[in-house]
Amino acid sequence: MKGIDISYHNGAINFVKVKSAGIDFAMIRAGYGLTTDNLFHTNIKAAKAAGIMVGVYWFAYALNVAEAVNEADYCHRLLAPYKLDLPVFYDFEADTERYAGTKGVKYTAESRTSIIKTFCDRIKALGHTAGVYLNPDYITSRTNYAVLKPYTLWLARWVSTSGTASFAAVPDTKVDNSFNKVAVWQFGMSKVDGISGNVDIDYGYFDLPVVKSVPAVKPPVIADIDYSAIVVQKCNLEKPTVDYINRYTYSKELWRKLAEKMK
């Protein structure tokens, strides 16, 4: 499945054109910290209206586990009006570290892992499927990934240093499942019809919803009843009388009426 991940930074999006370009799903930024993405409501409504499957991600600004709980609760309240097709992913990356530095916080592998796990556990307890957005550096060096492995993995691993990629040039079979089974793979950025500028592109490794066709209901077969035989049997009519009645074009209806009067 082909997908994109988007936020306010991608500007106004024509999701009908995006769908026509072959995009099956969109991972939409719902917010960051305790702030709603300015285009979240617009994006999720328009994507769903265009028939695009939706999931969301929340950008981590939590400095500790208590703030991770607050972020999860805020995210959950924001999602209340919507039905998601895909998980809620927690996005912990370089800009999370930059923000923490402005607050005098330096994360460790243990603190990153605890914050991510806390958000995921909380969002799961609130009824959502929880996932983590991580690149290989965070998986191998910056978190205790064994603790986070139970959550759905969205792997950020670009195929080129420039970031440029395309669905045509990169087959979905190139995904790296060595860390865990990947549900979503962000592999670069590209032009997609309906979006100004480049947008992050992804492959999804989950099934499209199956639309079950409803078999046509055949009308019941109504037996072709020989009403003349009923009347002939009950009244002992002789053949000349039967032939006389059958001369008329409306004879079948006449036989039916005679038979019903005999019930």
VOZAVO-151465 format. One record per residue: x, y, z of N, C-alpha, C, O in turn. Coordinates in steps of 0.05 Angstrom, whole numbers, plus 5000, padded with zeros to 4 digits. Layout:
VOZAVO-151465
XYZXYZXYZXYZ;...
end
This chain:
VOZAVO-151465
501749765000500050005000501750255000503850265013;500950454985502450704984501250915002498850945004;503051065016502051265034503751515035505851525023;502751715050504251965054503952025084502151925097;505852185094505452295121505652595119507352715107;503752735133503253015128502853165154502153055175;503153425152502653605174501953875163501653915139;501654065181501054345174503154455154502454615137;505554355155507754455138507254385109508554515092;505554195103505054125075502954305062502354285038;501754485078499754675067497154545059496654315068;495554685044492954585035493354355016495054364997;491854135020492153895004489553824990487453835002;489753754965487453664950487453354952488753224936;485953244970486052964975484652794953485252554950;482952914938481752774915483952714895484052494884;485552914890487852864871489852674883490952504869;490252684909492152504923491152214920492752034914;488652174923487451904920487751814892488451584887;487251994873487451914844490351854836490851714817;492251964852495051904846495951634857498251554854;494051484869494651214878495351194907496450984916;494851404923495551394951493251254967490951334964;493951054982491950904997491451005025489250985036;493651105038493351185066494951445072496851515057;494251575093495651815102496051795132494251745147;498551845140499151875169499152185174500852325163;497352275190496852555194497852645221497152525241;499452855222500252955248497853075262496553265253;497152965286494953075302495953315318494453505323;498453295328499453515344502253465354503553265346;503153625372505753605385505653725412504253925417;507053605431506853705458503953705468502653495468;502953945475500153975482498854175463497254345471;499554155437498554335416497454175393498653985384;495154265383493954135359495254245334495654485331;495854065315496754155289494554325276492254255277;495354555265493454745255491654635232489454735228;492554435218490954325196489954045202489053905184;490253955227489453675233486553615225485953435210;484653775236481853725231481153735201479753575191;482253935188481853965159482953725144481553615127;485353645151486553415137485153155141484653005122;484453095166483252825171480452815158479652605148;478953025159476253025148476452995117474952845105;478253145105478453135076479552875066478752765046;481452755081482652505073480552285074480352125056;478952275096476952075098474752105077473751915066;474052355071472052405051472952315023471352235007;475552315019476652234993477051924992477951824971;476551785014476851495014479651405020480451185013;481251575033483951505041483951405070482751535087;485251185075485451085102487251275119489051395108;486551305144488051495161489051365187487751205199;491451455194492651415220493751685229493751875213;494751705253495851955262498451915276499151695285;499952135278502352125294502452365312501352585306;503652335335503952545355506852595359508352415366;507752845355510552915357511252965387509953125401;513252815396513952815425515453065433517553135421;514353195453515853415467515853365497516653545512;515053135505514953065534517753055545519552935533;518153185568520753185581521052965602523252895611;518752835609518752625628516152455625514552525607;515852245640513652065636510952195643508952135631;510952385662508452515669507452685646505052685640;509252815632508452975608507652785585506052865569;508852555584508052355563505152275567503652245547;504352235592501452175598499652395589497552355577;500552645595498952885587498652905557496552975547;500852835543500652845513498752635503497252685484;498852395514497052185505494152255511492452205494;493652365534490852445540489852665522487552665513;491652855516490853075498490252965470488253035457;492052785461491652655434489052505433487552525414;488452355454485952195455483552375453481652315439;483452595468481152775467480852895439478652935430;483052945426482953065399481852865379480552945360;482352605383481452405364478552315369477552155352;477352405390474652305397472652315374471052125372;472552515357470452515336471052335312469452305295;473452215312474352075287474751775292475451685313;474251625270474851335270477451295254477551365230;479451195266482051155253482150875240480850685250;483550855218483950605205486650475213486950235212;488450645222491250565228492050665256490450815269;494350585266495050645294495650945299495651115281;495950995325496951255334499951215340500751065358;501651355325504551325329505651555345504851785342;507651495361509051695377511751745363513351565359;512151995355514452075339516552215357516252445365;518652065364520852165381523352175364524351965356;524352415359526652445341528352685348528252785371;529952775329531952985334530853245345531953365363;528553325334527353575343526353555372526153755386;525553315380524853265408527253325426526953455447;529553235417532053275432532753575433533553685454;532353715410532954005409531254155429532254325443;528654095429526754225447527554175476527554355492;528153925482528853855510531354015518531554095541;533254055500535654205506535054485514536454605531;532954605502532254885509531054895537530955105550;530154665547529054655575531054535595530354485618;533554505585535654395603535454105608536554005628;534153955591533853665595535453515574535453575550;537053325583538553145565537552865570537852755592;536452745549535352475551537552265553539852305543;536852045564538551805563536951585549534551625544;538151365542536751145530534451055548532250995538;534951055574532850975592530551175593528251085593;531151435594528951625596527451645570524951675570;528751625547527251615521525351375521523051405514;526451145528524850905527522350925546520150855539;522851035570520651055589518551255579516151195582;519351475567517451665557515751555534513351575534;517151425515515751305493513851075502511551065493;514750905520513150685530510650795545508450695542;511051005560508851125576506751235557504351185562;507551375537505551475518504051245505501551245503;505551045495504250825481502350665499500150585491;503250615524501550475542498950625548496750515550;499250885551496951055558494951065534492551035537;496051105510494351125486492950855481490650845471;494350635487493150365484490950325504488850215497;491450415529489350385550486850555543484650485552;487250755527484950925519483550825494481650945484;484350585485482950455463484050465436482750385416;486450575433487750595407489950385403490850265422;490650335378493050165373495450355374495550555360;497450275390499750445394502050365376502550125372;503550565366505850515350508050705356507650915368;510450635347512850815350514050875323514250705306;514751135320516151225296519051255304519751425320;520751095292523651095299525351055275524550915256;527751175275529751105255531750905266531650855290;533450795250535250585259537050675282537750515300;537850935282539651035304538251015331539450935351;535651085331534151075357533650785365533550715388;533250615345532750325351535250195363535050045382;537550255351539950115359541550245381543050115396;541250515384543050655402541650835423542750875444;539450945416538251155433535951065450534951215467;535050815446532850705463533650425470535350295458;532250315490532350025495530149905479527949855490;530649845454528549775436527049525443524749485436;528349345457527049095466524449155482522549005481;524549375496522249465512519949565494517649535501;520749685472518749815454517849625431516049695416;519049395430518549215407515549125406514649075384;514049115428511249025425509549225410507349155401;510449475407508749675393509249665363511449605354;507249735348507349745319509649925310509850155320;511249835291513549985283513150135257512350015236;513550395258513750565234516750635231517850785247;517950515212520850545208521450775189520550785166;523050965199524051185183526851125173528851155187;527051025148529650955137529651035108528650885091;530851265102530851365075532951215058534951125068;532251195032533951045014536251205002538051094990;536151475006538351634996538951865015537251945031;541351965014542152185032540652445026540252615043;539952475000538452714992535452695001534152905002;534552455006531752415013529952364990527652274993;530952424966529252394942528652094936530451924937;526152034931525351754926522851764909521651974904;521951534902519351504888518351224891519851034895;515751194888514550924889515550754866515850514868;515950884843516750744819519550634822520250414812;521350784835524150704836524750524860526750374859;523150534880523650374905521350174909519150254916;521849914905519749714910519249684940521049714956;516849614947516149574975517649334988517749315012;518649164971520148924981522848994992524148825005;523749244989526349334999526249405029528349475040;524049375041523749445070525649275087526049035081;526749395108528549255126526949165151526249325168;526448905152525048795175526948675196526048515213;529448755195531348625214530948715243531648565261;529748955247529349045274526748935286526648855310;524748915269522148825277520448815252521248925231;518148695253516348705230515348985226514249105244;515849105203515249385197512349405188511549255169;510849585200508049635191507949865170506449855151;509650065175509850295157512850355153514350355172;513550405128516350475121516350745107515350775085;517550945121517951205108520751195095522751165108;520751205068523251155054524351395039526351375025;522951625040523951865027521752065023519652065036;522252245004520252444997520052474967521952414952;517752564958517252574929514952774924513752884942;514552824898512252974890509852794888509952574878;507552894898505052744895502952944886502653154898;501452874866499353044855497353124878496452954893;496753384879494953484900496353614923495053734940;499053594923500653714945502853884934504253804915;503054124944505254304935507854224947508054184971;509954204931512554134941512753834947510953684941;514953754959515353474966513853394991513153565007;513253144993511853035016513152765023514052625005;513252705048514352445056512652215045510152235046;513952015035512451785024513051535039515251495050;511151355040511251115057510050875042508450905024;510950645051509550395044508250295069509350315091;505850175066504450055088504249755084503649665062;504749615105504749315103502449215120502749065140;500049285112497649195125495549165103495849285082;493449015108491448965088489449185085488749315104;488749235060486549425055483949295066483649055066;482149465076479549355085478149215062478049315040;477048985068475648825048472748915046471248915066;472049005022469249075018467748835007468148744985;466048725024464648475017462348544999460648705005;462248414976459948454958457548294969457848074978;455348424967452848294976451548154953450948274933;451247884955450147734932447247834926445747894944;446747844900444047934892441947734902442347484901;439847834912437647664922435847594899434647764886;435747334893433947244872431047244881430447154903;429247334864426447324872425547044875426446864860;423746994893422746724897421446614872420046764858;421846364867420646234843417746164850417246004869;415946264836413046214840412145994820412346034796;411245784831410445554814408145644795406345784803;408245544771406145604751403945404756404045174746;401945484772399845304780397745264757396945454745;397045014752395044954732392344964745391344754756;391145204745388545234759386345084744384344994757;386645044718384544904703384244614713382044504714;386544494719386544214728385044194755383743994760;385444404772384044394798381044404794379544254807;380244594777377344624773376144374759374044284767;377544274739376544034725376243804744374243654743;378143764762378043544781375743574800374343374806;375443814810373343854831370543854819368543774832;370243954794367643974783366943764762364743754751;368843584757368543374737367643484710365843384697;368943704702368243824676369143654653371243524654;367543644633368243484609369843654590369943904592;371143524571373043654554371843874537373144084534;369343844526368244064510368044324526368544544516;367344304552367044534569369844664573370144904572;371844494578374544594582375544734558376744954559;375044614534375944734509374645004504375845184494;372045014511370545264508371845494524372145714514;372445434549373645644566376445724556377145964557;377945524547380645584538380845744512382945834504;378445784499378445944474379046244480379946384462;378446324504378746614511381646674520382946514533;382546914513385246994520385647024550387847004560;383447084563383647124592382946864608382246874631;383246644594382346384606383946314631382846214651;386546374631388246304654387246454679387146334701;386546704676385546864699382746754708382146744731;381246674688378546564695378846304711377446264731;380546124702381045874716381945934745381045804764;383746144748384746204775382446294793382346214816;380746464783378446564799376546334807375546324829;376146164788374345934794375545754815374145654833;378145714813379445534832379445654860379045514880;379845924862379846054889377146054902376846044926;375046054885372346044896371645774908369845744924;373245574900372745304909374245234934373945014945;375945414944377545354968375745334992376745295014;
end
